[in-house]
Amino acid sequence: MRRLPLVLLFLLSAACDDADHDGFSAPEDCDDHNADVNPDAVEVCDGLDNNCDGLIDPGAGQSEGTTAFYADQDGDGFGDEGYVVKTCEQPSGFVATFGDCDDSDASVTDSGC
């Protein structure tokens, strides 16, 4: 009769194992060896799925540390602040500097407005 409680205790401890001590255990914790990764974590731009939602560094301002990038259709290095995306990495055709008052003419930049 004493054997049943020990087996039950073993099963409960195995089910509640939290290797990184962040309050979550596998499979709920998608990386049980990194305490910064768990379902309650804030997503940051670091190449990891911090909050275990299946997305790595989602764009559109969903990650802390995102940068605003502005569409630069004329390639002059200045973007149109009316077309902005917030993401972890700079997309093609976008720049970090806004202020282009005519994004169809490369000779007109923020200094020529």
C-alpha positions as CSV (number, residue, x, y, z in Angstrom):
1,M,0.0,0.0,0.0
2,R,2.9,2.3,0.7
3,R,4.1,1.9,-2.9
4,L,1.1,3.8,-4.5
5,P,1.8,7.1,-2.9
6,L,5.5,7.0,-4.0
7,V,4.5,6.3,-7.6
8,L,2.0,9.1,-7.4
9,L,4.5,11.5,-6.0
10,F,7.0,10.6,-8.7
11,L,4.4,11.2,-11.5
12,L,3.4,14.5,-10.0
13,S,6.9,15.7,-9.7
14,A,7.7,14.7,-13.3
15,A,4.7,16.5,-14.6
16,C,5.6,19.7,-12.8
17,D,9.3,19.8,-13.7
18,D,10.3,23.3,-14.5
19,A,14.0,23.1,-15.6
20,D,14.5,26.9,-15.9
21,H,12.4,27.9,-12.9
22,D,10.3,30.4,-14.7
23,G,7.0,29.0,-13.4
24,F,6.2,27.1,-16.6
25,S,7.0,23.5,-17.5
26,A,7.0,21.7,-20.9
27,P,5.1,21.5,-23.1
28,E,3.5,24.9,-22.1
29,D,7.1,26.4,-21.9
30,C,8.4,26.2,-25.4
31,D,12.1,26.4,-24.2
32,D,12.3,25.0,-20.7
33,H,16.1,25.8,-20.6
34,N,15.7,29.6,-20.9
35,A,13.8,31.5,-18.2
36,D,13.3,34.4,-20.5
37,V,11.2,32.3,-22.8
38,N,7.7,31.4,-21.5
39,P,4.0,32.1,-22.2
40,D,4.1,35.3,-20.1
41,A,7.3,36.7,-21.6
42,V,7.3,39.9,-23.7
43,E,8.3,39.4,-27.3
44,V,11.5,41.2,-28.1
45,C,13.7,41.5,-31.2
46,D,16.2,38.7,-30.5
47,G,15.5,35.8,-32.9
48,L,13.6,33.8,-30.3
49,D,9.9,33.0,-29.8
50,N,9.9,34.7,-26.3
51,N,6.2,34.2,-25.5
52,C,5.7,30.7,-27.0
53,D,3.1,31.9,-29.5
54,G,4.8,30.2,-32.5
55,L,6.1,33.5,-33.9
56,I,9.7,34.7,-33.9
57,D,10.0,38.5,-33.6
58,P,6.7,39.3,-35.2
59,G,6.6,42.7,-36.9
60,A,3.9,45.4,-36.9
61,G,5.1,46.7,-33.5
62,Q,4.3,43.4,-31.7
63,S,7.9,43.1,-30.4
64,E,9.7,45.4,-28.0
65,G,12.7,47.0,-29.7
66,T,11.0,47.4,-33.1
67,T,12.2,50.3,-35.3
68,A,10.0,52.5,-37.6
69,F,11.0,52.2,-41.2
70,Y,9.5,54.5,-43.9
71,A,8.9,53.7,-47.6
72,D,11.5,55.2,-49.9
73,Q,10.1,54.8,-53.4
74,D,12.6,57.1,-55.1
75,G,15.7,55.7,-53.4
76,D,17.0,59.1,-52.1
77,G,17.5,57.8,-48.5
78,F,14.5,59.7,-47.1
79,G,11.1,58.0,-46.6
80,D,7.5,59.0,-46.6
81,E,6.2,59.2,-43.1
82,G,2.7,58.3,-44.4
83,Y,4.0,54.8,-45.2
84,V,5.6,53.4,-42.0
85,V,6.1,49.9,-40.7
86,K,7.5,48.9,-37.3
87,T,9.6,45.8,-37.4
88,C,12.8,44.2,-36.1
89,E,14.7,44.3,-39.4
90,Q,14.7,46.9,-42.1
91,P,12.6,45.7,-45.1
92,S,13.7,46.3,-48.6
93,G,12.6,49.6,-50.0
94,F,12.3,51.2,-46.6
95,V,14.7,53.6,-44.6
96,A,14.9,54.7,-41.0
97,T,14.8,58.4,-42.0
98,F,11.6,60.1,-42.9
99,G,10.9,63.6,-44.3
100,D,10.6,63.1,-48.0
101,C,8.0,65.5,-49.2
102,D,8.0,64.1,-52.8
103,D,8.8,60.4,-52.8
104,S,8.5,60.2,-56.6
105,D,11.5,62.5,-57.2
106,A,14.9,61.6,-55.8
107,S,16.1,65.2,-56.2
108,V,13.6,66.4,-53.5
109,T,14.4,65.3,-50.0
110,D,13.7,66.8,-46.5
111,S,16.0,69.7,-47.2
112,G,14.1,70.6,-50.4
113,C,10.6,70.7,-49.0
